[in-house]
Amino acid sequence: MGRENRKRLETEAELLDAFWDLLSDGAPESEEEVQAFLIERGYNLEELNARAEHVLKPALDTSPLDWRNRAQRKMKEAKQRRARRTRSGHTTRQDNIEVITKIQGRSGAAAPAYFRNSDFDSLSDEELQDIRYELEFLQAEDGDKPAENE
C-alpha cells in the first residue's frame, strides 16, 4: 500500500493496532530477510545505507551518550584543571618536597603510591614541581583540599 493511501493514525489505540499488525505479519528476523524485504519494496540498499550513514554517523560522533565522547570530554576537562594549577607559579625545592611528603603521609592516599619511592635528591627542581602538581591534581580529583592549604 502506498504512503498516500494509508489512513492517518489519530489515536494511541490506532497506533498500537498498527504496530501489532506490523509485528504479527512476520517481521524479518535476519539481515538477509531485512534486505529482501527492503528490495521487494523498491529500496536501493546502497543509497539507503549511504543516507543512514550520512545522518547517523555525525549524530554518533557528537553524542554525549557515547562513552568515547564522554571520556574525551573528561580528559579535556582534567587537562584544563591541571593546566590552571600549574600556572600558579614555581615554588622552592624545599616547599615542593614538604608538600609531596605531606600528601604522601596521609592515610588512605592510594594515588600517591606511584611517587612513594622517589629519591628527592636525585630529582631536578622541575621534576619535583611536576610531582607536586600531579599529586595535588590527584588529591583535588578525590575531593580533598590541596596540601598547601593545610
DSSP file with accessible surface (Angstrom, degrees, kcal/mol):
  #  RESIDUE AA STRUCTURE BP1 BP2  ACC     N-H-->O    O-->H-N    N-H-->O    O-->H-N    TCO  KAPPA ALPHA  PHI   PSI    X-CA   Y-CA   Z-CA
    1    1 A M              0   0  171      0, 0.0     5,-0.1     0, 0.0     2,-0.0   0.000 360.0 360.0 360.0 131.7    0.0    0.0    0.0
    2    2 A G    >>  -     0   0   27      1,-0.1     3,-1.0     3,-0.0     4,-0.5  -0.289 360.0-112.3 -72.3 160.7    1.4    3.4   -0.9
    3    3 A R  G >4 S+     0   0  194      1,-0.3     3,-0.9     2,-0.2    -1,-0.1   0.854 116.7  56.1 -61.9 -35.6    2.1    6.1    1.5
    4    4 A E  G 34 S+     0   0  155      1,-0.2    -1,-0.3     3,-0.0    -2,-0.0   0.748 105.2  52.8 -71.5 -20.9   -0.7    8.3    0.0
    5    5 A N  G <4 S+     0   0  114     -3,-1.0    -1,-0.2     2,-0.1     2,-0.2   0.514  85.8 107.1 -91.5  -6.7   -3.3    5.5    0.5
    6    6 A R  S << S-     0   0  146     -3,-0.9     2,-0.3    -4,-0.5    -3,-0.0  -0.513  73.6-118.9 -76.6 143.1   -2.6    5.0    4.2
    7    7 A K        -     0   0  147     -2,-0.2     2,-0.3     1,-0.1    -1,-0.1  -0.601  31.4-113.7 -78.3 134.5   -5.0    6.2    6.8
    8    8 A R        -     0   0  200     -2,-0.3     2,-0.4     1,-0.1    -1,-0.1  -0.546  28.9-125.2 -70.1 128.2   -3.6    8.8    9.1
    9    9 A L        +     0   0   77     -2,-0.3    -1,-0.1     1,-0.1     3,-0.1  -0.615  33.9 172.5 -77.3 129.9   -3.4    7.4   12.7
   10   10 A E        +     0   0  150     -2,-0.4     2,-0.3     1,-0.1    -1,-0.1   0.637  54.9  43.7-115.6 -18.8   -5.2    9.7   15.1
   11   11 A T  S  > S-     0   0   75      1,-0.1     4,-1.9     0, 0.0     5,-0.1  -0.851  77.6-116.8-126.9 163.9   -5.3    7.8   18.4
   12   12 A E  H  > S+     0   0  173     -2,-0.3     4,-2.8     1,-0.2     5,-0.2   0.859 116.3  57.4 -64.6 -34.0   -2.8    5.9   20.5
   13   13 A A  H  > S+     0   0   61      2,-0.2     4,-2.6     1,-0.2    -1,-0.2   0.914 106.5  48.2 -63.9 -41.6   -5.1    2.8   20.1
   14   14 A E  H  > S+     0   0   49      2,-0.2     4,-2.3     1,-0.2    -1,-0.2   0.899 111.8  50.2 -65.3 -38.8   -4.8    3.1   16.3
   15   15 A L  H  X S+     0   0   80     -4,-1.9     4,-2.4     2,-0.2    -2,-0.2   0.933 111.1  48.3 -64.2 -44.3   -1.0    3.4   16.6
   16   16 A L  H  X S+     0   0  117     -4,-2.8     4,-2.6     1,-0.2    -2,-0.2   0.917 111.2  50.6 -62.3 -42.5   -0.9    0.4   18.9
   17   17 A D  H  X S+     0   0   96     -4,-2.6     4,-2.7     1,-0.2    -1,-0.2   0.900 109.1  51.8 -61.7 -39.5   -3.0   -1.6   16.4
   18   18 A A  H  X S+     0   0   35     -4,-2.3     4,-2.4     2,-0.2    -2,-0.2   0.915 111.2  46.7 -64.8 -42.4   -0.8   -0.6   13.5
   19   19 A F  H  X S+     0   0  109     -4,-2.4     4,-2.8     2,-0.2     5,-0.2   0.913 111.7  51.5 -63.9 -41.1    2.3   -1.8   15.4
   20   20 A W  H  X S+     0   0  177     -4,-2.6     4,-2.4     1,-0.2    -2,-0.2   0.929 110.8  48.1 -62.2 -43.5    0.5   -5.0   16.3
   21   21 A D  H  X S+     0   0   93     -4,-2.7     4,-0.9     2,-0.2    -1,-0.2   0.910 112.0  49.8 -62.2 -42.6   -0.4   -5.6   12.7
   22   22 A L  H >< S+     0   0  100     -4,-2.4     3,-0.5     1,-0.2    -2,-0.2   0.934 114.8  43.0 -62.4 -45.4    3.2   -4.9   11.6
   23   23 A L  H >X S+     0   0  113     -4,-2.8     3,-1.0     1,-0.2     4,-0.8   0.832 111.1  54.4 -72.3 -31.5    4.7   -7.3   14.1
   24   24 A S  H 3< S+     0   0   72     -4,-2.4    -1,-0.2     1,-0.2    -2,-0.2   0.649  90.7  75.8 -79.6 -11.5    2.1  -10.0   13.5
   25   25 A D  T << S-     0   0  130     -4,-0.9    -1,-0.2    -3,-0.5    -2,-0.1   0.392 120.6 -95.7 -78.3   6.8    2.9  -10.0    9.8
   26   26 A G  T <4  -     0   0   64     -3,-1.0    -2,-0.2     2,-0.1    -3,-0.1   0.977  44.0-141.7  77.2  70.2    6.1  -11.9   10.5
   27   27 A A     <  -     0   0   44     -4,-0.8     7,-0.1     1,-0.1    -4,-0.0  -0.289  31.1 -90.2 -60.8 146.3    8.7   -9.2   10.7
   28   28 A P        -     0   0   45      0, 0.0    -1,-0.1     0, 0.0    -2,-0.1  -0.315  38.9-171.9 -60.5 141.6   12.1  -10.1    9.1
   29   29 A E        +     0   0  179     -3,-0.1     2,-0.2     0, 0.0    -2,-0.1   0.677  60.8  50.9-110.0 -25.2   14.5  -11.7   11.6
   30   30 A S  S  > S-     0   0   41      1,-0.1     4,-2.2     0, 0.0     5,-0.2  -0.720  85.3-111.3-112.5 166.3   17.8  -11.9    9.8
   31   31 A E  H  > S+     0   0  136     -2,-0.2     4,-2.6     1,-0.2     5,-0.2   0.896 119.1  53.2 -61.9 -38.8   19.8   -9.4    7.9
   32   32 A E  H  > S+     0   0  128      1,-0.2     4,-2.6     2,-0.2    -1,-0.2   0.900 108.4  49.4 -63.7 -41.9   19.1  -11.2    4.6
   33   33 A E  H  > S+     0   0   96      2,-0.2     4,-2.6     1,-0.2    -1,-0.2   0.891 111.0  50.1 -64.1 -39.1   15.3  -11.1    5.3
   34   34 A V  H  X S+     0   0   61     -4,-2.2     4,-2.5     2,-0.2    -2,-0.2   0.938 111.7  48.0 -64.0 -45.2   15.5   -7.4    6.0
   35   35 A Q  H  X S+     0   0   75     -4,-2.6     4,-2.7     1,-0.2    -2,-0.2   0.931 112.9  47.8 -61.5 -44.3   17.4   -6.8    2.8
   36   36 A A  H  X S+     0   0   43     -4,-2.6     4,-2.7     1,-0.2    -1,-0.2   0.918 110.9  52.4 -62.8 -41.1   14.9   -8.9    0.8
   37   37 A F  H  X S+     0   0   72     -4,-2.6     4,-1.1     1,-0.2    -2,-0.2   0.920 112.7  44.2 -59.4 -46.4   12.0   -7.0    2.5
   38   38 A L  H  <>S+     0   0   36     -4,-2.5     5,-2.4     2,-0.2     3,-0.2   0.905 112.9  50.4 -68.1 -41.8   13.5   -3.6    1.5
   39   39 A I  H ><5S+     0   0   99     -4,-2.7     3,-2.0     1,-0.2    -2,-0.2   0.917 106.7  55.7 -63.7 -41.2   14.4   -4.7   -2.0
   40   40 A E  H 3<5S+     0   0  146     -4,-2.7    -1,-0.2     1,-0.3    -2,-0.2   0.825 107.0  51.1 -58.8 -31.3   10.8   -6.0   -2.6
   41   41 A R  T 3<5S-     0   0  135     -4,-1.1    -1,-0.3    -3,-0.2    -2,-0.2   0.291 125.2-102.3 -93.4   9.5    9.5   -2.6   -1.6
   42   42 A G  T < 5 +     0   0   68     -3,-2.0     2,-0.3     1,-0.3    -3,-0.2   0.622  68.5 148.1  88.0  14.4   11.8   -0.9   -4.1
   43   43 A Y      < -     0   0  114     -5,-2.4     2,-0.7     1,-0.0    -1,-0.3  -0.617  46.1-134.1 -83.2 141.6   14.5    0.5   -1.9
   44   44 A N     >  -     0   0   87     -2,-0.3     4,-2.8     1,-0.2     5,-0.2  -0.858  15.4-155.0 -90.9 113.6   18.1    0.8   -3.2
   45   45 A L  H  > S+     0   0   36     -2,-0.7     4,-2.8     1,-0.2     5,-0.2   0.871  90.1  51.0 -62.6 -39.2   20.2   -0.7   -0.3
   46   46 A E  H  > S+     0   0  157      2,-0.2     4,-2.3     1,-0.2    -1,-0.2   0.929 113.7  44.6 -65.1 -42.6   23.4    1.2   -1.2
   47   47 A E  H  > S+     0   0  105      2,-0.2     4,-2.7     1,-0.2     5,-0.2   0.918 113.8  50.5 -66.7 -41.1   21.5    4.5   -1.3
   48   48 A L  H  X S+     0   0   51     -4,-2.8     4,-2.6     1,-0.2    -2,-0.2   0.927 111.6  47.7 -63.2 -43.4   19.7    3.7    1.9
   49   49 A N  H  X S+     0   0  105     -4,-2.8     4,-2.6     2,-0.2    -1,-0.2   0.908 112.1  49.8 -62.7 -42.9   22.9    2.8    3.7
   50   50 A A  H  X S+     0   0   58     -4,-2.3     4,-2.4    -5,-0.2    -2,-0.2   0.921 112.5  46.9 -63.6 -43.1   24.6    6.0    2.4
   51   51 A R  H  X S+     0   0  149     -4,-2.7     4,-1.8     2,-0.2     5,-0.2   0.917 112.9  49.2 -65.4 -42.1   21.7    8.1    3.6
   52   52 A A  H  X S+     0   0   40     -4,-2.6     4,-3.5    -5,-0.2     5,-0.4   0.924 112.7  47.2 -63.9 -43.2   21.6    6.4    7.0
   53   53 A E  H  X S+     0   0  124     -4,-2.6     4,-2.1     1,-0.2    -1,-0.2   0.904 108.7  55.5 -64.8 -39.1   25.4    6.8    7.4
   54   54 A H  H  < S+     0   0  150     -4,-2.4    -1,-0.2    -5,-0.2    -2,-0.2   0.870 119.1  33.0 -60.9 -36.2   25.1   10.5    6.4
   55   55 A V  H  X S+     0   0   95     -4,-1.8     4,-1.0    -5,-0.1    -2,-0.2   0.903 124.7  40.2 -86.5 -44.4   22.5   11.1    9.2
   56   56 A L  H  X S+     0   0   99     -4,-3.5     4,-2.8    -5,-0.2     5,-0.2   0.859 103.9  62.6 -80.7 -36.3   23.7    8.7   11.9
   57   57 A K  H  X S+     0   0  102     -4,-2.1     4,-2.8    -5,-0.4     5,-0.2   0.945 106.5  44.3 -60.0 -50.0   27.5    9.0   11.8
   58   58 A P  H  > S+     0   0   69      0, 0.0     4,-1.3     0, 0.0    -1,-0.2   0.896 113.8  52.3 -61.3 -35.3   27.6   12.7   12.8
   59   59 A A  H  X S+     0   0   54     -4,-1.0     4,-0.8     1,-0.2     3,-0.2   0.925 113.0  43.5 -65.8 -42.4   25.0   12.0   15.5
   60   60 A L  H  < S+     0   0  108     -4,-2.8     3,-0.5     1,-0.2    -1,-0.2   0.892 110.1  56.3 -68.2 -39.0   27.0    9.2   16.9
   61   61 A D  H  < S+     0   0   82     -4,-2.8    -1,-0.2    -5,-0.2    -2,-0.2   0.775 118.8  32.1 -64.8 -26.1   30.3   11.2   16.7
   62   62 A T  H  < S+     0   0  110     -4,-1.3    -1,-0.2    -3,-0.2    -2,-0.2   0.425  86.6 127.0-111.1   0.8   28.9   14.0   18.7
   63   63 A S    ><  -     0   0   26     -4,-0.8     3,-1.2    -3,-0.5     6,-0.2  -0.368  51.6-150.7 -64.9 128.4   26.5   12.1   21.0
   64   64 A P  T 3  S+     0   0   77      0, 0.0    -1,-0.2     0, 0.0     6,-0.1   0.638  96.5  65.1 -71.6  -9.5   27.1   12.8   24.7
   65   65 A L  T 3  S+     0   0  141      4,-0.1     2,-0.4     5,-0.0    -2,-0.1   0.634  77.7  98.1 -86.5 -13.6   25.8    9.3   25.4
   66   66 A D  S <> S-     0   0   26     -3,-1.2     4,-2.2    -6,-0.2     3,-0.4  -0.616  73.4-140.5 -77.1 127.4   28.8    7.7   23.6
   67   67 A W  H  > S+     0   0  162     -2,-0.4     4,-2.6     1,-0.2     5,-0.2   0.829 100.2  57.3 -60.3 -32.0   31.4    6.6   26.1
   68   68 A R  H  > S+     0   0  135      2,-0.2     4,-2.5     1,-0.2    -1,-0.2   0.922 107.6  46.7 -66.4 -41.0   34.3    7.8   23.8
   69   69 A N  H  > S+     0   0   27     -3,-0.4     4,-2.3    -6,-0.2    -2,-0.2   0.906 113.2  49.0 -66.8 -40.6   32.9   11.3   23.7
   70   70 A R  H  X S+     0   0  101     -4,-2.2     4,-2.6     2,-0.2    -2,-0.2   0.923 111.8  49.3 -63.3 -42.5   32.4   11.4   27.5
   71   71 A A  H  X S+     0   0   40     -4,-2.6     4,-2.5    -5,-0.2    -2,-0.2   0.921 111.3  48.6 -64.4 -43.0   35.9   10.1   28.0
   72   72 A Q  H  X S+     0   0  127     -4,-2.5     4,-2.4     2,-0.2    -1,-0.2   0.909 111.9  49.6 -62.8 -40.7   37.4   12.7   25.7
   73   73 A R  H  X S+     0   0  109     -4,-2.3     4,-2.5     1,-0.2    -2,-0.2   0.930 111.8  48.1 -65.2 -42.1   35.4   15.5   27.4
   74   74 A K  H  X S+     0   0  139     -4,-2.6     4,-2.5     2,-0.2    -2,-0.2   0.901 111.5  50.4 -65.5 -39.6   36.6   14.3   30.9
   75   75 A M  H  X S+     0   0  109     -4,-2.5     4,-2.5     2,-0.2    -1,-0.2   0.923 110.6  49.3 -63.7 -42.4   40.2   14.1   29.7
   76   76 A K  H  X S+     0   0  133     -4,-2.4     4,-2.2     1,-0.2    -2,-0.2   0.926 111.9  48.4 -63.1 -42.8   40.0   17.7   28.2
   77   77 A E  H  X S+     0   0   82     -4,-2.5     4,-2.5     1,-0.2    -1,-0.2   0.908 111.5  50.0 -63.8 -41.5   38.5   19.0   31.5
   78   78 A A  H  X S+     0   0   22     -4,-2.5     4,-2.6     2,-0.2    -1,-0.2   0.911 110.2  50.2 -64.1 -41.5   41.2   17.3   33.6
   79   79 A K  H  X S+     0   0  145     -4,-2.5     4,-2.6     2,-0.2    -1,-0.2   0.902 110.7  49.9 -64.1 -38.8   43.9   18.7   31.4
   80   80 A Q  H  X S+     0   0   88     -4,-2.2     4,-2.3     2,-0.2    -2,-0.2   0.921 111.2  48.3 -66.3 -41.8   42.4   22.2   31.7
   81   81 A R  H  X S+     0   0   75     -4,-2.5     4,-2.0     2,-0.2    -2,-0.2   0.919 113.1  48.2 -63.6 -41.8   42.3   21.8   35.5
   82   82 A R  H  X S+     0   0   65     -4,-2.6     4,-2.3     1,-0.2    -2,-0.2   0.919 110.2  51.6 -65.1 -41.0   45.8   20.6   35.6
   83   83 A A  H  X S+     0   0   36     -4,-2.6     4,-1.3     1,-0.2    -1,-0.2   0.901 108.3  51.9 -63.6 -39.2   47.0   23.5   33.4
   84   84 A R  H  < S+     0   0  136     -4,-2.3    -1,-0.2     1,-0.2    -2,-0.2   0.905 111.1  48.0 -63.2 -39.4   45.3   26.0   35.7
   85   85 A R  H >< S+     0   0   59     -4,-2.0     3,-1.3     1,-0.2    -2,-0.2   0.889 109.7  51.5 -68.6 -39.1   47.1   24.5   38.7
   86   86 A T  H >< S+     0   0   46     -4,-2.3     3,-0.8     1,-0.3    -1,-0.2   0.733 100.1  64.2 -74.4 -17.5   50.5   24.5   37.0
   87   87 A R  T 3< S+     0   0  178     -4,-1.3    -1,-0.3     1,-0.2    -2,-0.2   0.533  75.9  92.5 -78.2  -4.7   50.1   28.2   36.1
   88   88 A S  T <  S-     0   0   89     -3,-1.3    -1,-0.2    -4,-0.2    -2,-0.1   0.601  97.8-103.3 -70.7  -8.3   50.1   29.1   39.8
   89   89 A G    <   -     0   0   35     -3,-0.8     2,-0.2    -4,-0.1    -1,-0.2  -0.245  36.8 -66.6 110.6 163.7   53.9   29.7   39.7
   90   90 A H        -     0   0  158     -3,-0.1     2,-0.3    -2,-0.1    -3,-0.0  -0.573  41.4-163.7 -89.5 151.8   57.0   28.0   40.9
   91   91 A T        -     0   0   53     -2,-0.2    38,-0.1     1,-0.1    -2,-0.0  -0.735  33.1 -77.0-123.2 177.0   57.9   27.3   44.5
   92   92 A T     >  -     0   0   79     -2,-0.3     4,-2.3     1,-0.1     5,-0.2  -0.298  38.4-113.1 -75.4 162.0   61.2   26.4   46.1
   93   93 A R  H  > S+     0   0   73      1,-0.2     4,-2.4     2,-0.2     5,-0.2   0.917 118.6  50.3 -57.8 -45.5   62.6   22.9   46.1
   94   94 A Q  H  > S+     0   0  109      1,-0.2     4,-2.5     2,-0.2    -1,-0.2   0.897 108.1  52.5 -65.1 -39.3   62.1   22.6   49.8
   95   95 A D  H  > S+     0   0   70      1,-0.2     4,-2.4     2,-0.2    -1,-0.2   0.923 110.1  49.1 -60.6 -43.7   58.5   23.7   49.6
   96   96 A N  H  X S+     0   0    2     -4,-2.3     4,-2.7     2,-0.2     5,-0.2   0.928 111.1  48.8 -62.7 -44.0   57.8   21.1   46.9
   97   97 A I  H  X S+     0   0   24     -4,-2.4     4,-2.7     1,-0.2     5,-0.2   0.920 111.5  50.2 -63.3 -41.5   59.5   18.3   49.0
   98   98 A E  H  X S+     0   0  105     -4,-2.5     4,-2.4     2,-0.2    -1,-0.2   0.926 112.6  45.7 -63.6 -43.9   57.4   19.3   52.0
   99   99 A V  H  X S+     0   0   13     -4,-2.4     4,-2.6     2,-0.2     5,-0.2   0.933 113.9  49.1 -66.4 -43.5   54.1   19.3   50.1
  100  100 A I  H  X S+     0   0    0     -4,-2.7     4,-2.6    -5,-0.2    -2,-0.2   0.941 113.0  47.4 -60.0 -46.6   54.9   16.0   48.5
  101  101 A T  H  X S+     0   0   72     -4,-2.7     4,-1.8    -5,-0.2    -1,-0.2   0.908 111.5  51.0 -63.0 -41.0   55.9   14.4   51.8
  102  102 A K  H  < S+     0   0   98     -4,-2.4     4,-0.5    -5,-0.2    -1,-0.2   0.929 112.2  46.0 -64.0 -43.9   52.7   15.8   53.5
  103  103 A I  H >< S+     0   0    3     -4,-2.6     3,-1.1     1,-0.2    -2,-0.2   0.921 112.9  50.1 -65.9 -41.9   50.5   14.4   50.7
  104  104 A Q  H 3< S+     0   0   26     -4,-2.6    -1,-0.2     1,-0.2    -2,-0.2   0.812 104.5  60.3 -66.6 -28.0   52.3   11.0   50.8
  105  105 A G  T 3< S+     0   0   65     -4,-1.8    -1,-0.2    -5,-0.2    -2,-0.2   0.582  79.7 108.8 -78.3  -8.9   51.9   10.9   54.6
  106  106 A R  S X  S-     0   0   54     -3,-1.1     3,-1.1    -4,-0.5     2,-0.2  -0.424  75.5-114.9 -69.5 142.5   48.1   11.0   54.5
  107  107 A S  T 3  S+     0   0  121      1,-0.2     3,-0.1    -2,-0.1    -1,-0.1  -0.516  97.8  19.4 -75.7 141.8   46.4    7.8   55.4
  108  108 A G  T 3  S+     0   0   83      1,-0.2     2,-1.4    -2,-0.2    -1,-0.2   0.596  80.1 140.0  77.9  11.0   44.3    6.2   52.6
  109  109 A A    <   +     0   0   23     -3,-1.1    -1,-0.2     1,-0.2     4,-0.2  -0.672  14.1 160.5 -88.2  88.7   46.2    8.1   49.9
  110  110 A A    >   +     0   0   82     -2,-1.4     3,-1.5     1,-0.2     4,-0.3   0.870  64.1  63.1 -78.3 -36.6   46.5    5.3   47.3
  111  111 A A  G >  S+     0   0   39      1,-0.3     3,-1.2    -3,-0.2     4,-0.2   0.898  96.9  56.5 -60.2 -40.5   47.1    7.6   44.3
  112  112 A P  G >  S+     0   0    9      0, 0.0     3,-1.6     0, 0.0     4,-0.5   0.588  79.3  93.2 -70.4  -5.0   50.5    9.0   45.6
  113  113 A A  G X  S+     0   0   55     -3,-1.5     3,-1.1     1,-0.3     4,-0.4   0.821  73.6  68.3 -57.3 -27.3   51.9    5.5   45.9
  114  114 A Y  G <  S+     0   0  195     -3,-1.2    -1,-0.3    -4,-0.3     3,-0.2   0.854 108.2  35.6 -59.5 -35.1   53.3    5.9   42.4
  115  115 A F  G X  S+     0   0   26     -3,-1.6     3,-1.9    -4,-0.2    -1,-0.3   0.373  87.6 105.7 -99.0   2.9   55.8    8.5   43.7
  116  116 A R  T <  S+     0   0  117     -3,-1.1    -1,-0.2    -4,-0.5    -2,-0.1   0.837  81.6  44.0 -58.7 -37.7   56.4    6.9   47.2
  117  117 A N  T 3  S+     0   0  160     -4,-0.4    -1,-0.3    -3,-0.2     2,-0.2   0.196  81.8 136.1 -96.0  19.2   59.9    5.6   46.4
  118  118 A S    <   -     0   0   37     -3,-1.9     2,-0.9     1,-0.1     3,-0.1  -0.453  53.0-137.7 -68.9 135.5   61.1    8.8   44.7
  119  119 A D    >>  -     0   0   91     -2,-0.2     3,-1.2     1,-0.2     4,-0.6  -0.828  14.3-163.8 -93.6 102.1   64.6    9.9   45.7
  120  120 A F  G >4 S+     0   0   36     -2,-0.9     3,-0.9     1,-0.3    -1,-0.2   0.818  84.1  60.4 -60.0 -32.3   64.1   13.6   46.0
  121  121 A D  G 34 S+     0   0  135      1,-0.2    -1,-0.3    -3,-0.1    -2,-0.0   0.811 105.3  48.1 -66.6 -28.2   67.9   14.3   46.0
  122  122 A S  G <4 S+     0   0   84     -3,-1.2     2,-0.3     2,-0.1    -1,-0.2   0.530  97.1  90.0 -90.6  -3.6   68.2   12.7   42.5
  123  123 A L  S << S-     0   0   32     -3,-0.9     2,-0.0    -4,-0.6    -5,-0.0  -0.699  75.9-122.8 -96.1 145.3   65.3   14.7   41.0
  124  124 A S     >  -     0   0   53     -2,-0.3     4,-2.4     1,-0.1     5,-0.2  -0.301  29.4-106.7 -75.0 166.6   65.5   18.0   39.4
  125  125 A D  H  > S+     0   0   93      1,-0.2     4,-2.4     2,-0.2     5,-0.1   0.891 122.6  52.3 -60.4 -39.5   63.6   21.0   40.6
  126  126 A E  H  > S+     0   0  140      2,-0.2     4,-2.5     1,-0.2    -1,-0.2   0.900 108.3  49.9 -65.3 -40.4   61.3   20.7   37.6
  127  127 A E  H  > S+     0   0   90      2,-0.2     4,-2.5     1,-0.2    -2,-0.2   0.914 111.1  49.3 -64.6 -41.2   60.6   17.0   38.3
  128  128 A L  H  X S+     0   0    0     -4,-2.4     4,-2.6     2,-0.2    -2,-0.2   0.918 110.4  50.8 -62.8 -42.0   59.8   17.8   41.9
  129  129 A Q  H  X S+     0   0    5     -4,-2.4     4,-2.7     1,-0.2    -2,-0.2   0.927 110.8  49.1 -61.4 -43.0   57.4   20.6   40.7
  130  130 A D  H  X S+     0   0   73     -4,-2.5     4,-2.7     2,-0.2    -2,-0.2   0.908 110.6  49.7 -64.0 -42.5   55.7   18.2   38.3
  131  131 A I  H  X S+     0   0   15     -4,-2.5     4,-2.9     2,-0.2     5,-0.2   0.931 111.3  49.9 -62.2 -43.3   55.3   15.5   41.0
  132  132 A R  H  X S+     0   0   13     -4,-2.6     4,-2.8     1,-0.2     5,-0.2   0.947 112.0  47.0 -61.0 -47.6   53.8   18.1   43.3
  133  133 A Y  H  X S+     0   0    9     -4,-2.7     4,-2.6     1,-0.2    -1,-0.2   0.911 113.2  49.7 -60.6 -41.8   51.4   19.3   40.7
  134  134 A E  H  X S+     0   0   56     -4,-2.7     4,-2.8     2,-0.2     5,-0.2   0.933 112.7  46.0 -64.4 -45.2   50.4   15.7   39.9
  135  135 A L  H  X S+     0   0    1     -4,-2.9     4,-2.6     2,-0.2    -2,-0.2   0.909 114.0  48.4 -64.9 -41.9   49.8   14.8   43.5
  136  136 A E  H  X S+     0   0    2     -4,-2.8     4,-2.6    -5,-0.2    -1,-0.2   0.903 112.1  50.2 -64.5 -39.1   47.8   18.0   44.1
  137  137 A F  H  X S+     0   0   21     -4,-2.6     4,-2.4    -5,-0.2    -2,-0.2   0.948 112.1  46.2 -63.7 -47.7   45.8   17.3   41.0
  138  138 A L  H  X S+     0   0   46     -4,-2.8     4,-1.3     1,-0.2    -2,-0.2   0.903 113.0  50.7 -61.7 -40.0   45.1   13.7   42.1
  139  139 A Q  H  <>S+     0   0    8     -4,-2.6     5,-2.1    -5,-0.2     3,-0.3   0.920 110.0  49.4 -64.1 -42.8   44.2   14.9   45.5
  140  140 A A  H ><5S+     0   0   40     -4,-2.6     3,-1.5     1,-0.2    -2,-0.2   0.869 106.2  57.0 -65.2 -35.1   41.8   17.5   44.1
  141  141 A E  H 3<5S+     0   0   89     -4,-2.4    -1,-0.2     1,-0.3    -2,-0.2   0.822 103.7  53.9 -63.8 -31.2   40.2   14.9   41.9
  142  142 A D  T 3<5S-     0   0  108     -4,-1.3    -1,-0.3    -3,-0.3    -2,-0.2   0.457 122.8-108.8 -81.2  -2.9   39.5   12.9   45.1
  143  143 A G  T < 5S+     0   0   64     -3,-1.5    -3,-0.2     1,-0.3     2,-0.1   0.559  75.1 132.7  89.0   7.5   37.7   16.0   46.5
  144  144 A D      < -     0   0   84     -5,-2.1    -1,-0.3     1,-0.1    -2,-0.1  -0.474  61.5-104.6 -85.8 165.2   40.4   16.8   49.1
  145  145 A K        -     0   0  162     -2,-0.1    -1,-0.1     1,-0.1     5,-0.1  -0.580  48.0 -91.2 -82.0 149.8   41.8   20.3   49.7
  146  146 A P    >   -     0   0   22      0, 0.0     3,-1.6     0, 0.0    -1,-0.1  -0.300  32.0-122.6 -59.5 146.2   45.4   20.9   48.4
  147  147 A A  G >  S+     0   0    0      1,-0.3     3,-1.9     2,-0.2    -2,-0.1   0.800 107.3  69.1 -62.5 -27.8   48.1   20.1   50.9
  148  148 A E  G 3  S+     0   0   89      1,-0.3    -1,-0.3   -46,-0.0   -49,-0.0   0.744  94.9  57.2 -67.0 -16.8   49.5   23.6   50.7
  149  149 A N  G <         0   0  109     -3,-1.6    -1,-0.3     0, 0.0    -2,-0.2   0.389 360.0 360.0 -92.5   3.0   46.3   24.9   52.4
  150  150 A E    <         0   0  125     -3,-1.9    -3,-0.0    -4,-0.1     0, 0.0  -0.496 360.0 360.0 -81.6 360.0   46.7   22.7   55.5
